[in-house]
Amino acid sequence: MSYHNFLLFIGVAVFAAYWLPRFVSGREPAGSALLIGGGFVCAMMLESPPSLFAPIESPEWWETLSEMTVIVALFATGMRIDAVRPLARWRASWRLLAVAMPLTICAVALAGMATGLPLASAILLGAVLAPTDPVLAGDVQVGPPSEGGEHPVRFALTTEAGLNDGLAFPFVYLAIAAIGGLSGAEFMSWFGYDFVYRIVAGAISGVITGWLLAQVVFRWPAGNALAETASGVLAFASVLVCYGLAEAIHGYGFIACFVGGLAFRHVESKHSFHGDLHVFNLSIEHTLTAVLLLMTGAALGVYWNEIRLEHVAIAASLIFVIRPLFGWAALAGTGQPNKERFVVAAFGVRGIGSLYYLAFAAVTAEVPMIADLWLVVLVSIAMSAVVHGLSAGAALSGIRADADADEDADRAREGGQ
């Protein structure tokens, strides 16, 4: 495939993915599954697919593109959250991060070992697949800045996706360290540096950087602030500054981007300029995501004959059993109605973050059985795109209907008093 033919293919595939669903659904279409399908068809039609479609042999481009996509999405996710208080709003989020995520890592790792993966590769698979995705989960997350719609279900899924990409990174490093064997001293070094220091450094860096950037954009100088220029490119610049500074002090840039977006937004939370920044970031995010989804589908086409039943079984167990089960258990005692609790537990979308982590590990170290890990991840993303993409609209519509019914009942009771 020539470069120009590839560009033509991307353009046609994106149009088709967003256009075709409108013939069968009145909802805003979720094009992720169709983009993956388009990439798959493209690869199957080619006699000699380009190296861009082969992440097992050439993971470098996958690392670069997915990294940029995730950091843009994380900063935008932080900016979308209208209210961080009261802190009780975060109860479900912390449960998902502190309970569901570690249990998911362990369960996926055990499933990997059961299919023959060595310990280090199994831990890596668990770490790669445990975080939910801030990129593909837009249909179940909160709306644009200042537009409301922060239902507890949407808030929990948004904040979980915003933080768990960064929180999975220590376990990726643990897996890489375990490839050659891990002594007690090395484990303590990992815990102190990769787990504690880098998480804290990322969070603090994000707060400080987000606050400083907001001062520059909204307040300094007082009579001629940058926000009056309405230049959305400032959002992209903010992403790069947040990520770059955090990584410069060896903190986790993913955490810094989400926290930085939160801090940036809440310096001037009602300013209309946040809407301009959101639109600009969203355009970049959707563009990069579309390319990566096409590449994911194409990779599935390239490696179609190598996918085995155990790869599909691990992916299916994650989507249908592990995440829903541990998500449900983690939310026990939060007071959420059963329907809301089920939606939060079930809609742990897998996506671009998983591509980044695996590509990063593949470039960084010699990971045993890396091909099997890629196949499981590619199948998991495709399965998640189909299952969650097709059901998200209906599930959230049901939640909204219940919320509207409760509000009507409350108004009726107030009117009768």
C-alpha positions in Angstrom: 0.0 0.0 0.0 1.4 3.4 -1.0 1.4 6.3 1.4 -1.2 8.2 -0.6 -3.5 5.1 -0.8 -3.1 4.7 3.0 -4.2 8.3 3.5 -7.2 7.6 1.3 -8.1 4.5 3.2 -7.9 6.3 6.6 -10.2 9.1 5.3 -12.8 6.7 3.9 -12.7 4.4 6.9 -13.3 7.3 9.4 -16.2 8.6 7.4 -17.8 5.2 7.1 -17.3 4.4 10.8 -19.2 7.6 11.9 -21.7 7.6 9.0 -23.0 4.1 8.6 -24.3 3.7 12.2 -26.7 6.6 11.7 -28.8 4.3 9.4 -29.5 1.9 12.2 -29.5 4.0 15.4 -30.8 7.4 16.5 -27.9 7.7 19.0 -24.5 9.3 18.4 -22.6 6.4 16.8 -19.7 4.7 18.5 -17.4 4.2 15.6 -14.6 2.3 17.4 -15.7 -1.2 16.4 -16.2 -0.2 12.8 -12.7 1.5 12.6 -11.2 -1.8 13.9 -13.2 -3.7 11.4 -12.1 -1.4 8.6 -8.4 -1.9 9.6 -9.0 -5.7 9.6 -10.4 -5.7 6.1 -7.6 -3.5 4.8 -4.9 -5.9 6.2 -6.7 -8.9 4.8 -6.7 -7.4 1.3 -3.0 -6.6 1.3 -0.5 -9.2 0.1 2.3 -7.5 2.1 1.0 -5.3 4.9 3.4 -2.5 6.0 5.4 -2.7 9.2 3.0 -0.1 10.8 0.4 -2.9 11.0 2.8 -5.3 12.8 3.3 -4.2 16.4 5.0 -7.5 17.4 7.9 -6.7 15.1 7.7 -2.9 15.1 6.3 -1.5 18.3 8.0 1.9 18.2 5.3 3.8 16.2 2.6 2.2 18.4 4.4 3.5 21.5 4.7 7.1 20.2 1.1 7.4 18.8 -0.6 5.8 21.8 1.4 7.8 24.3 0.4 11.1 22.6 -3.2 10.0 22.4 -3.4 9.0 26.1 -1.8 12.2 27.5 -4.1 14.4 25.4 -7.1 12.4 26.6 -6.1 12.4 30.2 -5.7 16.2 30.4 -9.0 16.7 28.6 -10.6 14.2 31.0 -9.4 16.3 34.0 -10.7 19.5 32.4 -14.2 18.0 31.9 -14.9 17.5 35.6 -17.1 20.3 36.8 -16.9 19.6 40.6 -14.4 17.7 42.7 -16.3 18.2 46.0 -17.7 16.9 48.1 -15.0 14.2 48.5 -17.7 11.6 49.0 -18.2 11.8 45.2 -14.9 10.0 44.8 -15.9 7.0 47.0 -16.7 4.7 44.1 -13.6 5.9 42.2 -11.2 5.1 45.0 -12.8 1.6 45.4 -12.3 0.9 41.8 -8.7 2.0 41.9 -7.7 0.5 45.2 -9.7 -2.8 45.1 -10.9 -3.6 41.6 -7.7 -2.7 39.8 -5.2 -4.7 41.8 -7.5 -7.7 41.9 -7.9 -7.5 38.1 -4.1 -7.4 37.7 -3.8 -10.6 39.8 -6.6 -12.4 38.1 -5.4 -11.6 34.5 -1.9 -12.6 35.6 -3.1 -15.9 36.9 -5.1 -16.5 33.7 -2.0 -15.8 31.7 0.1 -18.2 33.8 -2.6 -20.9 33.4 -2.1 -20.6 29.6 1.7 -20.9 29.9 3.0 -17.4 30.3 6.0 -17.0 32.5 5.5 -14.9 35.7 7.0 -11.7 34.4 5.0 -11.8 31.2 1.8 -12.7 33.1 2.3 -9.7 35.5 2.8 -7.5 32.5 -0.3 -8.7 30.9 -2.3 -8.0 34.0 -0.8 -4.5 34.3 -1.5 -3.8 30.6 -5.1 -4.9 30.7 -6.1 -3.7 34.2 -6.6 0.0 33.5 -9.8 1.3 31.9 -9.4 3.6 29.0 -9.9 7.4 29.0 -9.9 7.5 25.2 -12.5 5.0 24.1 -14.8 5.4 27.1 -16.2 8.8 26.1 -19.7 7.5 25.8 -19.8 6.6 29.5 -18.0 9.6 30.8 -19.0 13.1 31.9 -19.8 15.7 29.3 -17.9 18.8 28.2 -16.9 21.5 30.7 -19.8 23.3 32.4 -22.5 21.2 30.6 -23.3 19.1 33.6 -24.4 15.5 33.2 -22.1 14.3 36.0 -24.2 11.4 37.1 -22.5 9.3 39.7 -22.0 6.5 37.1 -20.3 8.8 34.6 -18.3 10.5 37.4 -17.0 7.2 38.7 -16.0 5.9 35.2 -14.4 9.2 34.3 -12.2 9.6 37.4 -11.3 5.9 37.4 -10.1 6.1 33.7 -8.3 9.4 34.5 -6.2 7.9 37.3 -5.8 4.2 36.6 -3.6 4.6 33.5 -0.9 6.2 35.6 -1.5 3.9 38.6 -0.9 0.8 36.3 2.6 2.0 35.4 4.3 0.7 38.6 3.1 -2.8 37.8 4.5 -2.5 34.3 7.9 -1.6 35.8 7.5 -4.5 38.3 7.0 -6.9 35.4 10.0 -5.6 33.5 12.1 -5.9 36.7 10.9 -9.5 37.2 12.1 -10.7 33.8 15.5 -11.5 35.1 14.4 -12.4 38.6 13.6 -10.0 41.5 15.4 -10.1 44.8 14.0 -8.7 48.0 16.2 -5.6 47.8 15.1 -5.0 44.2 11.5 -5.3 45.2 11.9 -2.7 48.0 13.6 -0.4 45.5 10.7 -0.8 43.1 8.2 -0.1 45.8 10.0 3.0 47.1 10.8 4.5 43.8 8.5 3.2 41.1 5.4 2.8 43.3 5.6 5.5 45.9 7.9 8.3 44.7 6.8 8.4 41.0 3.1 8.3 41.9 3.5 11.2 44.4 5.8 13.1 42.1 3.4 12.8 39.2 0.4 14.0 41.3 2.2 17.0 42.9 3.8 18.0 39.6 0.4 17.9 38.0 -1.2 20.1 40.6 1.6 22.7 40.5 1.9 22.7 36.7 -1.9 22.9 36.2 -2.2 25.8 38.6 0.7 27.7 37.1 -0.6 27.2 33.6 -4.0 28.4 34.6 -2.5 31.6 36.1 -0.6 32.3 32.8 -3.7 31.6 30.7 -6.4 33.3 32.8 -4.7 35.8 35.2 -1.2 37.0 34.1 -1.2 39.7 32.9 -4.5 40.8 34.4 -5.5 43.1 31.6 -4.5 41.0 28.7 -4.8 37.3 29.6 -4.1 34.6 27.0 -7.7 33.2 27.5 -9.0 36.2 25.6 -7.2 35.0 22.4 -9.5 31.9 22.3 -6.6 29.9 20.9 -7.3 26.2 21.5 -3.7 25.2 20.8 -3.0 26.3 24.4 -4.7 23.1 25.5 -2.2 21.0 23.6 0.7 23.1 24.9 -0.6 22.5 28.5 -0.6 18.8 27.9 3.0 18.8 26.7 4.1 21.0 29.7 2.3 18.8 32.2 3.6 15.6 30.8 7.2 16.8 30.1 7.8 18.3 33.5 6.5 15.3 35.4 8.7 13.0 33.3 11.7 15.3 33.8 11.5 14.7 37.6 10.7 10.9 37.0 7.1 11.2 38.1 4.3 9.5 36.2 3.3 11.9 33.4 -0.1 10.2 32.9 -1.1 11.0 36.5 0.3 14.6 36.1 -1.8 15.1 32.9 -5.1 14.1 34.6 -4.4 16.0 37.8 -3.0 19.0 35.8 -6.2 19.1 33.8 -8.2 19.1 37.1 -6.1 21.9 38.6 -6.1 23.9 35.4 -9.9 23.8 35.2 -10.6 24.7 38.7 -8.6 27.9 38.8 -11.3 29.5 36.7 -13.9 26.8 36.6 -16.7 28.8 34.9 -14.6 30.5 32.2 -16.0 29.9 28.7 -12.5 29.4 27.3 -12.5 25.8 28.8 -15.0 24.9 26.1 -12.6 26.1 23.4 -9.8 24.1 24.9 -12.0 21.0 25.2 -13.0 21.1 21.5 -9.4 21.5 20.4 -8.2 18.6 22.6 -11.1 16.5 21.5 -10.2 16.9 17.8 -6.6 15.8 18.4 -7.7 12.9 20.6 -10.3 11.6 18.0 -7.9 11.9 15.1 -5.1 10.0 16.8 -7.6 7.4 18.2 -9.0 6.8 14.7 -5.6 6.0 13.3 -4.7 3.7 16.2 -8.0 1.8 16.0 -7.4 1.3 12.3 -3.9 0.0 13.1 -5.4 -2.3 15.8 -7.8 -3.8 13.3 -5.0 -4.1 10.7 -2.8 -5.8 13.2 -5.6 -8.3 13.9 -5.7 -9.0 10.2 -2.0 -9.5 10.0 -1.9 -11.9 12.9 -5.3 -13.5 12.3 -3.8 -17.0 11.8 -1.8 -16.8 15.0 -4.7 -16.0 17.4 -5.5 -19.1 19.5 -8.4 -20.0 21.7 -6.5 -19.2 24.9 -6.0 -15.6 23.7 -9.7 -15.2 23.2 -10.4 -16.9 26.5 -8.3 -14.5 28.5 -9.9 -11.5 26.7 -13.4 -12.8 27.2 -12.8 -13.6 30.9 -11.6 -10.0 31.4 -14.5 -8.4 29.7 -17.3 -10.7 30.9 -16.1 -12.0 34.3 -13.1 -10.4 35.9 -13.9 -6.7 35.5 -17.6 -7.0 36.3 -17.0 -9.3 39.3 -14.3 -7.3 40.9 -15.9 -4.0 40.0 -19.2 -5.1 41.6 -17.3 -6.3 44.7 -15.3 -3.1 45.0 -18.5 -1.0 45.0 -20.0 -2.9 47.9 -21.1 -0.5 50.7 -21.0 2.6 48.5 -24.8 3.0 48.5 -25.2 2.9 44.8 -28.4 1.4 43.4 -27.8 -2.1 41.9 -28.3 -0.9 38.3 -25.8 1.9 38.6 -23.4 -0.4 40.4 -23.6 -3.0 37.6 -23.1 -0.4 34.9 -19.9 1.0 36.6 -18.6 -2.6 37.2 -19.3 -3.8 33.6 -18.2 -0.8 31.6 -14.4 -1.0 32.1 -13.5 -0.2 28.5 -10.1 -1.4 27.3 -8.2 0.5 24.7 -5.4 2.8 23.8 -3.7 2.8 27.2 -3.2 -0.9 26.9 -1.5 -0.5 23.5 0.9 2.1 25.0 1.9 0.0 28.0 2.6 -3.1 25.9 4.5 -1.1 23.3 6.5 0.6 26.0 7.5 -2.7 27.6 8.3 -4.2 24.2 10.7 -1.3 23.4 12.2 -1.2 26.8 13.0 -4.9 27.5 13.1 -8.4 26.0 9.7 -9.6 27.2 9.3 -13.4 27.0 6.3 -14.5 24.8 5.6 -10.9 23.8 3.7 -12.1 20.7 1.1 -13.8 22.9 0.7 -10.7 25.0 0.1 -8.6 21.8 -2.5 -11.0 20.6 -4.4 -11.0 23.9 -4.4 -7.2 24.0 -5.5 -6.8 20.4 -8.3 -9.2 20.9 -9.3 -7.6 24.2 -9.5 -4.1 22.6 -11.6 -5.4 19.7 -13.9 -7.3 22.0 -14.3 -4.3 24.3 -15.0 -2.0 21.4 -17.8 -4.3 20.1 -19.4 -5.1 23.5 -19.1 -1.8 25.2 -19.5 0.3 22.1 -22.8 -1.3 21.2 -24.2 -1.4 24.7 -23.0 1.9 26.2 -25.8 4.1 24.7 -28.6 1.8 25.9 -27.1 1.4 29.4 -26.6 5.1 29.9 -30.1 5.8 28.5 -31.5 3.5 31.2 -29.6 5.2 33.9 -30.7 8.7 32.7 -34.3 7.5 32.5 -34.2 6.3 36.1 -32.6 9.6 37.3 -35.3 11.6 35.4 -38.0 9.5 37.0 -36.5 10.1 40.5 -36.4 13.9 39.9 -40.0 13.9 38.7 -41.1 11.9 41.8 -39.2 14.4 44.0 -40.9 17.4 42.3 -44.3 15.7 42.7 -43.8 15.1 46.4 -42.6 18.7 46.9 -45.7 20.0 45.0 -48.0 17.9 47.1 -46.7 19.3 50.4 
